[in-house]
Amino acid sequence: YSTKLFFEKVIFLLKQYTFGNAEYLKIFLQHDLASTRFELICSEIHSFRAQLCFKICGYKIQHVHRVGYKNSKQPVVQRLWYYHFPAWYIFYELLAILREILLFPFKSLRSK
């Protein structure tokens, strides 16, 4: 089992989440991000990691709109179960921020 294959699988999984959203939007926009300023709108708990992911991808974030929300206990997809438990949600986001920081060198190498 090669290290390269391992990291390719890790990167594939990350593309399904916030980092992948930033990458796919960059492809969709098809222009130089360095000359454009963006505003990011997302939930307050998620906003710190979202900002980090978009900055890693080269976006110049002018302002982050951190939207608070009240837990309404409405159904969510099974993989997002922690949305109903703010303490778990914060814990998940902290771990995910650590993951983004640790994998940043691999992400920047891949995008070249």
C-alpha positions in Angstrom: 0.0 0.0 0.0 1.8 3.1 -1.2 1.9 6.5 0.6 0.9 8.2 -2.7 -2.3 6.0 -2.9 -3.1 6.8 0.7 -2.9 10.6 0.1 -4.9 10.4 -3.1 -7.7 8.7 -1.1 -7.5 11.3 1.6 -7.6 14.1 -0.9 -10.6 12.5 -2.6 -12.5 12.4 0.7 -11.6 16.0 1.5 -13.0 17.1 -1.9 -16.5 16.0 -0.7 -16.4 18.6 2.1 -15.6 22.3 2.6 -12.2 22.3 0.9 -13.7 20.6 -2.1 -16.5 23.2 -2.3 -13.8 25.9 -2.5 -11.9 24.0 -5.2 -15.0 23.3 -7.3 -16.2 27.0 -7.0 -12.7 28.1 -8.3 -13.1 25.8 -11.3 -16.7 27.1 -11.9 -15.6 30.7 -11.7 -12.8 30.2 -14.2 -10.8 33.3 -13.4 -7.9 34.6 -11.4 -9.0 34.7 -7.7 -6.2 37.0 -6.7 -7.9 40.0 -8.3 -11.4 39.3 -6.8 -12.6 39.8 -3.3 -15.3 37.5 -1.8 -17.7 37.5 1.1 -18.3 34.2 2.8 -21.7 33.5 4.4 -22.0 30.4 6.6 -23.0 29.2 10.1 -21.1 30.7 12.9 -19.6 27.4 14.1 -18.5 26.4 10.6 -17.3 29.8 9.5 -13.7 29.6 10.9 -12.9 26.4 9.0 -14.7 27.6 5.9 -12.6 30.7 5.9 -9.4 28.7 6.3 -10.3 26.3 3.4 -11.2 29.2 1.1 -8.0 31.0 1.9 -5.9 27.9 1.3 -7.6 27.7 -2.2 -6.5 31.3 -2.9 -9.7 33.3 -2.2 -9.3 36.8 -0.8 -12.1 36.9 1.8 -13.2 40.5 2.3 -15.7 39.7 5.0 -17.1 36.6 6.8 -20.8 36.7 7.7 -21.1 34.4 10.7 -24.8 33.4 10.9 -26.1 32.2 14.2 -28.9 29.6 14.2 -31.2 28.0 16.7 -31.3 24.2 16.8 -34.7 23.3 15.6 -34.3 19.5 15.7 -35.3 19.3 12.1 -33.9 16.2 10.3 -30.5 16.3 8.8 -28.6 13.8 6.7 -27.2 11.0 8.9 -23.5 12.0 8.5 -24.3 15.5 10.0 -25.9 14.1 13.2 -23.6 16.4 15.3 -25.5 19.5 14.1 -28.1 18.8 16.8 -25.4 18.8 19.5 -23.5 22.1 19.6 -20.7 20.9 21.8 -20.0 17.9 19.4 -20.3 20.3 16.4 -17.7 22.6 17.9 -15.4 19.6 18.7 -15.8 18.3 15.1 -15.0 21.7 13.6 -11.9 22.0 15.8 -10.7 18.6 14.7 -11.4 19.5 11.1 -9.4 22.7 11.4 -6.5 20.7 12.7 -6.9 18.2 9.8 -6.9 21.1 7.3 -3.7 22.6 8.8 -1.9 19.2 8.9 -2.9 18.4 5.3 -2.3 21.9 3.9 1.2 21.1 2.4 -0.3 18.1 0.5 -3.2 20.2 -0.8 -0.9 22.9 -2.0 1.3 20.4 -3.8 -1.7 18.8 -5.4 -3.1 22.0 -6.9 0.1 22.9 -8.8 
